[in-house]
Amino acid sequence: MRIFSFNEPLNFMRFKMPALMLSIVLLLSSFGLLFTKGINWGLDFTGGTVIEVGYTQNADLTQVRAILAERGYADAVVQYFGSSQDVAIRIAPREGVEQSRISNEIMAALSETSATPIEMRRIEFVGPSVGDELKEQGGLAMLTALIGILLYVGMRFEWRLSLGAVLALGHDVIITLGLFSLLQLEFDLTVLAAILALIGYSINDTIVVFDRIRESFRKLRDSTPEETVNDAVTSTLNRTVVTSLTTIIVLIVLFYMGGALIHNFATALLFGIAIGTYSSIFVASGIAVQLGLNRDDMLPPPPPEKEGEGTEPLM
């Protein structure tokens, strides 16, 4: 499927320096947010209690928060869960208090002040030690994925392309984490799964571009590195746009119709795919060009000479 048709390659590399400067600003901002505001860890990582209750009519979240505050749960996170009749209540762990007691107190308080019956839909308990273990294992999962990709691209591509791919991948992950820190969106196991999916999506997109760059260097003998990269990126632009658009359409449907459970999952992937497409075109290729990528580095090594070749025949 072709969306674009160009007679001449687009000059993407003309914007490589502005794009790299923009990426540096976004990375520094993301690091600043991560160190100052931090990540809003979900109960999967911090531990605590999640209670989902169902009302027979629209629930008043302000009233629910006021009731919980009167009972000593002013820090409770109260939000709609899929509809205005379903309410999710998240309570941080309390030292010396059993989680079953917390859930019983909350249900009793809500039932006493409600004119209609309230149905208990779901209760989940996560201990702090389990949350710390999940946080550690999640970090190790991302680190393992990045190391595995580093080894793969290091064996497949010339080192300038390999370094550009890995730096662009880290760029995508860090900026996505920065968005979650900025908006204080809850980071739970579904978001961790989205980050891991983003790593795979982004590196696949970058490898497609780099394969075409390698082919273009061997085909275009008289072109500069910038012109060769422009030709390669332009030739893969249709594939990149079609893949991104079809994925984004599905994610938009999940974002609006998938419910609260996967809302942040869809948010992470929507933003991550957008920033990943940008980094595949400008960041990964731009870094490789800035490091001195040239045609000689992309040519296959000459075959070894056989014994006796290149010597003068004896008279």
C-alpha positions in Angstrom: 0.0 0.0 0.0 1.4 3.4 -1.1 0.3 6.6 0.6 3.2 8.8 -0.6 4.9 8.9 -3.9 8.0 11.1 -4.3 10.0 11.9 -7.4 13.0 12.9 -5.2 14.1 11.7 -1.8 13.0 14.0 1.1 15.8 15.8 2.8 15.3 14.4 6.3 19.0 14.9 7.3 18.6 18.6 6.9 16.7 18.5 10.2 19.1 16.1 12.0 20.7 18.7 14.2 17.4 20.4 15.3 16.0 17.0 15.9 19.0 15.9 18.0 18.8 19.1 20.0 15.1 18.6 20.6 15.8 15.1 21.8 18.5 16.3 24.2 16.0 18.8 25.7 13.3 16.1 26.0 15.8 13.7 27.6 17.0 16.3 30.1 13.5 17.3 31.0 12.5 13.6 31.4 15.5 13.0 33.7 14.6 16.1 35.7 11.0 15.0 36.1 12.0 11.4 37.1 14.4 12.8 39.8 12.0 15.5 41.1 8.4 14.2 40.7 9.3 10.5 40.3 7.0 7.8 39.1 3.5 7.4 40.4 3.9 3.7 41.1 0.7 1.7 41.1 -0.3 -0.7 43.8 1.2 -3.6 41.8 4.6 -2.1 42.9 3.8 -0.3 46.2 1.4 -2.8 47.7 -2.0 -1.9 49.2 -5.7 -2.7 48.6 -7.9 -2.2 45.5 -11.7 -2.4 46.0 -14.1 -2.2 43.2 -17.8 -1.5 44.1 -20.9 -1.2 42.0 -23.8 1.2 42.5 -27.3 0.9 41.1 -27.2 4.5 40.1 -24.5 7.1 39.2 -22.0 7.4 42.0 -20.9 10.7 43.5 -17.1 10.5 43.7 -16.9 13.7 45.9 -19.3 12.2 48.4 -17.3 8.9 48.4 -14.1 10.7 49.0 -15.6 12.7 51.9 -17.0 9.5 53.5 -13.6 7.8 53.3 -11.8 10.9 54.7 -14.1 10.9 57.7 -13.1 7.3 58.4 -9.4 8.0 58.2 -8.7 7.3 54.5 -8.1 10.8 53.2 -5.3 9.4 50.9 -7.7 7.0 49.1 -7.7 7.2 45.3 -11.3 7.1 44.1 -12.2 7.0 40.4 -14.7 5.7 38.0 -13.9 2.2 36.7 -15.4 1.9 33.2 -18.8 3.6 34.0 -20.2 6.1 36.4 -21.8 3.3 38.4 -18.5 1.4 39.0 -16.0 2.9 41.4 -12.5 1.7 42.1 -10.9 2.6 45.5 -7.2 2.3 46.0 -5.8 2.4 49.5 -2.1 2.5 50.4 -0.9 -0.1 52.9 -1.3 0.8 56.6 1.3 -0.4 59.1 0.0 -2.8 61.7 -3.5 -2.9 60.0 -4.7 -6.0 58.2 -5.9 -5.4 54.7 -9.0 -7.4 55.2 -10.0 -5.0 58.0 -9.5 -2.0 55.7 -11.8 -3.5 53.0 -14.5 -4.3 55.6 -14.4 -0.8 57.1 -14.6 0.8 53.7 -17.6 -1.3 52.6 -19.3 -0.7 55.9 -18.9 3.1 55.6 -20.1 3.2 52.0 -23.1 0.9 52.8 -24.2 3.0 55.8 -24.3 6.3 53.9 -25.8 5.0 50.6 -29.5 5.0 50.0 -29.2 2.1 47.5 -27.4 -1.3 47.9 -23.7 -1.4 47.0 -22.3 -4.5 45.4 -18.7 -5.7 46.1 -17.2 -6.5 42.7 -13.5 -7.1 43.4 -10.9 -6.9 46.2 -7.2 -7.2 45.6 -4.4 -7.3 48.2 -0.8 -6.7 47.3 1.9 -6.8 50.0 4.8 -4.3 50.1 7.4 -6.9 49.7 5.7 -8.3 46.6 5.5 -4.8 45.2 9.2 -4.2 45.7 10.0 -7.6 44.1 7.8 -6.7 41.1 9.5 -3.3 40.8 12.9 -5.0 40.8 11.9 -7.7 38.3 10.3 -5.1 36.0 13.5 -3.1 35.9 15.6 -6.2 35.2 13.2 -7.1 32.4 13.7 -3.8 30.6 17.5 -3.9 31.2 17.6 -7.5 29.8 15.7 -6.5 26.8 18.0 -3.5 26.1 21.1 -5.7 26.5 19.8 -8.4 24.2 18.9 -5.8 21.5 22.4 -4.3 21.9 24.0 -7.6 21.3 21.8 -8.3 18.3 22.2 -5.0 16.5 25.9 -5.1 17.3 26.4 -8.3 15.4 24.1 -7.3 12.5 25.1 -3.7 11.8 28.2 -1.5 11.6 29.0 0.0 15.0 27.8 3.5 14.2 24.3 2.2 13.2 24.3 -0.2 16.2 25.0 2.7 18.6 22.4 4.9 17.0 19.8 2.2 17.3 20.5 1.5 21.0 20.6 5.2 21.9 17.4 5.9 20.0 15.8 3.0 21.9 16.8 4.4 25.3 15.6 7.8 24.1 12.1 6.4 23.5 11.8 4.6 26.8 13.1 7.5 28.9 10.9 10.1 27.3 7.9 7.9 27.7 8.7 7.5 31.4 9.1 11.3 31.5 5.5 11.7 30.2 4.2 9.4 32.9 6.1 11.4 35.5 4.9 14.7 34.2 1.2 13.7 34.2 1.6 11.5 37.3 -0.2 8.6 35.5 -0.2 5.4 37.4 2.6 3.0 36.5 1.5 -0.5 37.0 2.2 -3.9 35.4 0.1 -3.1 32.3 2.3 0.0 31.6 5.4 -2.1 32.1 4.1 -4.5 29.5 3.5 -1.5 27.2 7.1 -0.3 27.7 8.4 -3.8 26.8 6.2 -3.9 23.7 7.4 -0.4 22.8 11.0 -1.6 22.9 10.2 -4.4 20.4 8.2 -2.1 18.1 10.8 0.7 18.1 13.8 -1.5 17.4 11.9 -3.3 14.6 11.1 0.0 12.9 14.7 1.1 13.2 16.1 -2.2 11.8 13.9 -1.9 8.7 15.3 1.6 8.1 18.9 0.5 8.7 18.6 -2.4 6.4 17.5 0.0 3.6 20.4 2.3 4.5 22.9 -0.5 4.1 21.4 -1.4 0.7 21.4 2.2 -0.4 25.1 2.7 0.5 25.9 -0.3 -1.8 23.7 1.0 -4.6 24.3 4.7 -4.7 28.0 5.0 -5.4 28.3 8.8 -5.9 26.0 10.0 -3.1 27.0 11.6 0.2 26.0 9.8 3.5 23.2 12.3 4.0 21.8 11.8 0.6 22.0 8.0 1.0 20.2 8.1 4.3 17.5 10.4 2.8 17.0 7.9 0.0 16.7 5.0 2.4 14.3 6.8 4.9 12.1 8.0 2.0 11.9 4.6 0.5 10.7 3.1 3.8 8.4 6.0 4.7 5.2 4.3 3.3 5.9 1.2 5.3 6.6 3.2 8.5 3.5 5.4 8.2 1.1 2.5 7.3 2.4 0.3 10.2 2.2 3.2 12.7 -1.3 4.3 11.6 -2.8 0.8 11.8 -1.3 0.3 15.2 -2.5 3.8 16.4 -6.0 3.2 15.2 -6.2 0.0 17.3 -4.7 1.8 20.3 -7.2 4.7 20.0 -10.0 2.2 20.2 -8.5 0.6 23.3 -7.9 4.1 24.8 -11.5 5.1 24.6 -13.4 1.8 24.8 -11.0 -0.5 26.7 -11.9 0.6 30.2 -9.7 1.9 33.0 -7.6 -1.2 33.3 -5.8 -0.7 30.0 -6.2 3.1 29.7 -2.6 3.8 30.8 -1.4 0.8 28.7 -2.9 2.4 25.6 -1.5 5.9 26.6 2.1 4.5 26.9 1.9 2.8 23.5 0.3 5.7 21.7 2.9 8.2 22.9 5.7 5.6 22.5 4.9 4.7 18.9 4.8 8.4 18.0 8.1 9.1 19.6 9.6 5.8 18.3 8.6 6.7 14.7 10.3 10.1 15.1 13.4 8.6 16.6 13.7 5.9 13.8 13.7 8.6 11.1 15.7 11.4 12.8 17.5 10.3 15.9 19.0 6.8 15.1 20.0 7.8 11.6 21.1 11.3 12.6 23.4 9.9 15.3 25.0 7.4 12.9 25.6 10.2 10.4 27.1 12.5 13.1 29.5 9.6 14.1 30.9 9.6 10.6 28.9 6.9 8.8 30.2 6.5 5.2 30.0 4.1 2.2 33.3 2.4 2.9 32.1 1.1 6.2 29.0 -0.5 4.6 30.8 -2.4 1.8 31.3 -6.1 2.4 35.0 -7.1 2.9 36.8 -8.3 -0.3 37.1 -12.0 -0.6 40.5 -13.4 0.5 43.0 -14.0 -2.2 43.7 -17.6 -3.1 47.2 -19.0 -3.0 49.0 -18.2 -6.2 46.7 -15.3 -7.3 48.4 -12.0 -8.1 51.9 -13.5 -8.7 53.8 -13.2 -11.9 54.1 -16.4 -14.0 57.6 -17.9 -14.1 59.3 -17.6 -17.5 
